Amino acid sequence: MSVKSYLLRNTLLINAGTSLLTGGVALAFADPLARWTGIAPWILYTLGVGLVLFAADVAWTGTQKNINPLFARLIIAADVAWVVGSGLSLHLFQDRLTTEGSWVVEILAIAVAVLAVLQTVGLKRLGDHHPRTA
């Protein structure tokens, strides 16, 4: 493993761990979280399952000897989609979210945006060491 891949690899593994944790919390505590945030339990269950599956994919990608740049770009794209979706959710469902729910959505979006930026920088640092897959 090259030194240049550490940032990307470590950020992917942090992304996997936090996605697994967030998904597990959404699944285990959907009903109380729904009351606290204003997010419907079925949405929390759906997000929980999606996040657990996403975490598995990100962990698999981050543990490969040579990280496939295409897979890394797809993960970054998914993170960007999460941030955009969070912004849309805040706008479209502001009347349904509690204040705490809005904060949760905002904090998670900021965390995901930071991970996307770090993954992008890590991918760029790989440079020519890994061929581009398109």
Secondary structure, 3 states (H helix, E strand, C coil): CCHHHHHHHHHHHHHHHHHHHHHHHHHHCHHHHHHHHCCCHHHHHHHHHHHHHHHHHHHHHHCCCCCCHHHHHHHHHHHHHHHHHHHHHHHHCCCCCCHHHHHHHHHHHHHHHHHHHHHHHHHHHHHHHCCCCC
